[in-house]
Amino acid sequence: MTEPTQPLTLETMRLDIAEALRIPPEEIADDDHLGDLGLDSVALMQLLMRWEEVQPSIEPARLYEAETLAEWWAIVRDGRA
């Protein structure tokens, strides 16, 4: 996974998800349903813990409700404002 000092970006999130799923990042489209790709609640929790180190303003409850990388990125981006 990415180092905590790197800023959280859409591509960083895609790379982290791909690593968790053990698939190439290019196989994750912004609008793919992450559960359908195999992302389970344990992997999601690990990703959230990692991303909260980089961006403490992330709202985990909102991410749990989202289903796609695009939705996750919108939540992260909104949390920066």
N, C-alpha and C positions, 0 to 999 in steps of 0.2 A: 504494500500500500504506500501511498505518497507520504512524504515526511510531513510532520505537523507544522513545520515552518512555512510550507508552501501555501499560497493563497488558495482558497477553495474556488474552483472554477467549474464550469460545465464539463470540461474535458477531464479535469481531475476526478470529478465524481464518476464519469463514465469509466475511467481507468480503474478506479477502486471497485466499482460494481463488477466490471469484467474480471478482475482478479478474484473477487469473492465467488463469482459464478464459474470461474476457470474457462472463460471463453474469450476470444479476441474482442477488443473494444469496438471494432468496426461492426460487430454483430449486434450491437445495442443501439437501436435507433431512438431518437428522442421520444417518440410516441409508442414505443413498445411497452406492453404491460410487464412490469418487472417480475411479478409473481408468475406469469406464464413462462418467463425465461428461467425460472427456478429459484428466484430470490426468496428465501424463507425468513421467518421472524428472527431467528438467531443471527443470520448474516446481516439483516437490517439493523439489529441492535449493535452489532460490531461496527458497522459503517457509521452509525449515528454517534457512537462514542468517539470514534476517530475524528469525524468531522466537527464535533463540538469542541475538540481541542484547538482546531484551526479557527472556527467561527462560533464562539459561545452564544451568539444570538439566535442560533437555529432553534426552531420550535419543534421538538420531536413529535408531539401529538399531531401537528399538521402534516409532517412527513409520513406518519403512519397511515393517514387518510389518503394520501396521494398514491397513484398507481404507475406513473411513468416518470422517466428521467426529466422530461420537460416540466412536469408539474413540480417535481422536487427542486429543480433549478429555479423556478419562479418563486418558490417559498424561500429558498436561500437568498436569492437576489433581493426579494422584498425585505428580508431581515437585515440587510445592509443599509437600507435607507433610513 
